[in-house]
Amino acid sequence: MFVTDRLEEDILNLINLLSGQIFLCLNYFEKVENERLDSVKLFQREKMASLGQLYLGITHEINNPNPFISGNS
């Protein structure tokens, strides 16, 4: 009976250890995924800001074509 109790205790200790390790791994992967998503969001914001600057430059040239025309003649 003593051997069986000791074996059950060892198995429970192993399960507790493994569940702790699994929890740490899941937390790590969640952190990595959040950082990846933040990076994607930052890239999208920078891309949209660049498109906005391009749009402003084009609309400025359309509304004020004289400097562009005189500079290229």
Backbone as ProteinMPNN parsed JSONL, in Angstrom:
{"seq_chain_A": "MFVTDRLEEDILNLINLLSGQIFLCLNYFEKVENERLDSVKLFQREKMASLGQLYLGITHEINNPNPFISGNS", "coords_chain_A": {"N_chain_A": [[0.821, -1.186, 0.0], [1.987, 1.208, 0.732], [3.829, 1.723, -1.328], [2.143, 2.18, -3.506], [0.805, 4.497, -2.652], [2.974, 6.265, -2.578], [3.703, 6.26, -5.256], [1.416, 7.394, -6.406], [1.576, 9.926, -5.258], [3.977, 10.841, -6.398], [3.221, 10.907, -9.076], [1.21, 12.864, -8.99], [2.77, 15.053, -8.213], [4.387, 15.29, -10.475], [2.451, 15.882, -12.405], [1.585, 18.371, -11.432], [3.954, 19.839, -11.737], [4.301, 19.71, -14.537], [1.949, 20.988, -15.387], [2.402, 23.548, -14.461], [4.612, 24.256, -16.06], [3.426, 24.153, -18.583], [1.593, 26.233, -18.306], [3.375, 28.416, -18.073], [4.54, 28.324, -20.635], [2.305, 28.841, -22.264], [1.705, 31.446, -21.437], [4.022, 32.726, -22.336], [3.825, 32.318, -25.149], [1.483, 33.727, -25.616], [2.319, 36.313, -24.997], [4.272, 36.707, -27.0], [2.654, 36.552, -29.275], [0.98, 38.774, -28.851], [2.898, 40.82, -29.049], [3.599, 40.479, -31.723], [1.187, 41.132, -32.976], [0.982, 43.805, -32.176], [3.155, 44.825, -33.56], [2.323, 44.451, -36.205], [0.099, 46.158, -36.229], [1.393, 48.624, -35.805], [2.927, 48.78, -38.155], [0.85, 48.965, -40.037], [-0.284, 51.43, -39.275], [1.863, 53.169, -39.851], [2.036, 52.786, -42.588], [-0.445, 53.782, -43.432], [-0.125, 56.443, -42.647], [1.919, 57.242, -44.374], [0.591, 56.965, -46.824], [-1.331, 58.925, -46.456], [0.272, 61.254, -46.417], [1.243, 61.164, -49.036], [-1.177, 61.448, -50.428], [-1.914, 64.045, -49.571], [0.165, 65.512, -50.735], [-0.312, 65.075, -53.477], [-2.915, 66.167, -53.781], [-2.331, 68.799, -53.132], [-0.669, 69.542, -55.275], [-2.507, 69.291, -57.357], [-4.352, 71.26, -56.696], [-2.734, 73.526, -56.723], [-1.192, 74.009, -59.313], [0.605, 75.704, -60.64], [3.352, 76.262, -59.592], [4.495, 73.737, -60.049], [4.209, 73.417, -62.833], [5.687, 75.64, -63.819], [8.16, 75.02, -62.839], [8.91, 72.8, -64.285], [9.199, 73.597, -66.889]], "CA_chain_A": [[0.0, 0.0, 0.0], [2.877, 2.363, 0.82], [4.408, 1.947, -2.653], [1.085, 2.748, -4.331], [0.608, 5.874, -2.205], [4.149, 7.034, -2.994], [3.608, 6.393, -6.703], [0.366, 8.377, -6.683], [2.118, 11.232, -4.872], [4.957, 11.21, -7.43], [2.472, 11.238, -10.296], [0.575, 14.159, -8.751], [3.827, 16.068, -8.254], [4.774, 15.438, -11.874], [1.35, 16.592, -13.073], [1.652, 19.77, -10.997], [5.123, 20.444, -12.369], [4.018, 19.866, -15.96], [0.905, 22.003, -15.597], [3.076, 24.838, -14.272], [5.415, 24.514, -17.251], [2.485, 24.442, -19.673], [1.083, 27.581, -18.046], [4.429, 29.364, -18.442], [4.654, 28.319, -22.1], [1.143, 29.538, -22.825], [1.894, 32.875, -21.178], [5.073, 33.198, -23.235], [3.295, 32.383, -26.511], [0.514, 34.827, -25.656], [3.107, 37.548, -25.037], [4.872, 36.797, -28.331], [1.57, 36.843, -30.224], [0.586, 40.169, -28.637], [3.949, 41.664, -29.62], [3.486, 40.378, -33.174], [0.022, 41.913, -33.371], [1.34, 45.215, -32.007], [4.056, 45.161, -34.671], [1.491, 44.542, -37.414], [-0.69, 47.386, -36.109], [2.3, 49.751, -36.007], [3.242, 48.808, -39.574], [-0.337, 49.465, -40.738], [-0.4, 52.865, -38.995], [2.9, 53.863, -40.603], [1.658, 52.712, -43.999], [-1.544, 54.718, -43.646], [0.426, 57.794, -42.53], [2.63, 57.503, -45.625], [-0.425, 57.179, -47.854], [-1.926, 60.236, -46.181], [1.214, 62.276, -46.877], [1.224, 61.106, -50.494], [-2.455, 62.016, -50.839], [-1.842, 65.488, -49.368], [1.058, 66.069, -51.749], [-0.989, 65.041, -54.783], [-4.003, 67.154, -53.787], [-1.719, 70.131, -53.161], [-0.229, 69.803, -56.648], [-3.698, 69.475, -58.188], [-4.956, 72.562, -56.366], [-1.76, 74.591, -56.993], [-0.323, 73.442, -60.344], [1.523, 76.681, -61.242], [4.787, 76.018, -59.309], [4.923, 72.498, -60.693], [4.319, 73.661, -64.271], [6.798, 76.567, -64.093], [9.416, 74.335, -62.481], [9.218, 71.753, -65.261], [9.201, 74.082, -68.275]], "C_chain_A": [[0.869, 1.255, 0.0], [3.466, 2.714, -0.543], [3.38, 2.615, -3.565], [0.835, 4.205, -3.958], [1.754, 6.765, -2.668], [4.127, 7.277, -4.504], [2.557, 7.429, -7.075], [0.847, 9.79, -6.354], [3.123, 11.724, -5.907], [4.26, 11.625, -8.72], [1.8, 12.599, -10.147], [1.605, 15.294, -8.79], [4.27, 16.339, -9.691], [3.705, 16.204, -12.651], [1.365, 18.069, -12.692], [2.814, 20.501, -11.658], [4.865, 20.711, -13.849], [2.958, 20.932, -16.223], [1.485, 23.405, -15.395], [3.902, 25.22, -15.49], [4.53, 24.857, -18.455], [1.93, 25.854, -19.519], [2.113, 28.628, -18.439], [4.596, 29.454, -19.952], [3.503, 29.069, -22.747], [1.243, 31.042, -22.609], [2.941, 33.464, -22.116], [4.541, 33.337, -24.661], [2.257, 33.489, -26.655], [1.248, 36.172, -25.749], [3.718, 37.751, -26.422], [3.817, 37.164, -29.366], [1.098, 38.289, -30.085], [1.618, 41.129, -29.212], [3.891, 41.639, -31.148], [2.317, 41.211, -33.679], [0.282, 43.407, -33.235], [2.237, 45.683, -33.147], [3.274, 45.323, -35.968], [0.676, 45.836, -37.387], [0.179, 48.618, -36.35], [2.647, 49.891, -37.482], [2.071, 49.371, -40.369], [-0.514, 50.967, -40.511], [0.622, 53.659, -39.794], [2.572, 53.877, -42.092], [0.542, 53.711, -44.297], [-1.059, 56.163, -43.542], [1.169, 58.173, -43.807], [1.651, 57.744, -46.764], [-1.105, 58.534, -47.678], [-1.029, 61.368, -46.654], [1.253, 62.322, -48.399], [-0.051, 61.756, -51.027], [-2.431, 63.544, -50.7], [-0.953, 66.156, -50.415], [0.4, 66.125, -53.116], [-2.1, 66.084, -54.833], [-3.452, 68.571, -53.795], [-1.293, 70.488, -54.579], [-1.415, 70.003, -57.583], [-4.307, 70.852, -57.951], [-4.032, 73.734, -56.688], [-0.778, 74.121, -58.066], [0.743, 74.409, -60.875], [2.984, 76.453, -60.876], [5.317, 74.761, -59.969], [5.148, 72.712, -62.188], [5.51, 74.558, -64.578], [8.146, 75.918, -63.756], [9.835, 73.315, -63.505], [9.257, 72.27, -66.697], [10.55, 74.631, -68.671]], "O_chain_A": [[0.535, 2.248, -0.648], [3.588, 3.894, -0.873], [3.724, 3.526, -4.319], [0.673, 5.053, -4.835], [1.528, 7.895, -3.101], [4.486, 8.356, -4.974], [2.783, 8.252, -7.962], [0.557, 10.736, -7.086], [3.12, 12.905, -6.256], [4.668, 12.585, -9.374], [1.818, 13.403, -11.079], [1.338, 16.365, -9.337], [4.5, 17.487, -10.071], [4.025, 17.075, -13.461], [1.174, 18.928, -13.553], [2.673, 21.646, -12.086], [5.166, 21.791, -14.357], [3.067, 21.693, -17.184], [1.094, 24.343, -16.09], [3.895, 26.378, -15.909], [4.856, 25.744, -19.243], [1.813, 26.586, -20.501], [1.768, 29.626, -19.071], [4.775, 30.546, -20.491], [3.711, 29.848, -23.678], [0.904, 31.824, -23.498], [2.769, 34.569, -22.631], [4.776, 34.354, -25.314], [2.165, 34.12, -27.709], [0.835, 37.058, -26.497], [3.681, 38.86, -26.956], [4.063, 37.998, -30.238], [0.843, 38.956, -31.087], [1.254, 42.146, -29.802], [4.111, 42.663, -31.794], [2.434, 41.912, -34.684], [-0.147, 44.192, -34.081], [2.094, 46.802, -33.64], [3.542, 46.24, -36.744], [0.572, 46.529, -38.399], [-0.249, 49.555, -37.024], [2.662, 51.003, -38.008], [2.275, 50.172, -41.281], [-0.855, 51.698, -41.441], [0.294, 54.705, -40.355], [2.809, 54.875, -42.773], [0.588, 54.408, -45.311], [-1.538, 57.024, -44.28], [1.058, 59.307, -44.271], [1.862, 58.638, -47.583], [-1.415, 59.206, -48.662], [-1.514, 62.341, -47.232], [1.292, 63.403, -48.986], [0.002, 62.533, -51.981], [-2.875, 64.257, -51.6], [-1.277, 67.231, -50.921], [0.539, 67.115, -53.834], [-2.219, 66.811, -55.819], [-4.049, 69.459, -54.404], [-1.528, 71.606, -55.037], [-1.335, 70.807, -58.512], [-4.726, 71.525, -58.892], [-4.518, 74.843, -56.907], [0.38, 73.856, -57.744], [1.702, 73.963, -61.505], [3.819, 76.447, -61.78], [6.469, 74.725, -60.403], [6.145, 72.253, -62.746], [6.271, 74.272, -65.502], [9.163, 76.262, -64.358], [11.018, 72.988, -63.591], [9.341, 71.474, -67.632], [10.726, 75.081, -69.803]]}, "name": "protein", "num_of_chains": 1, "seq": "MFVTDRLEEDILNLINLLSGQIFLCLNYFEKVENERLDSVKLFQREKMASLGQLYLGITHEINNPNPFISGNS"}
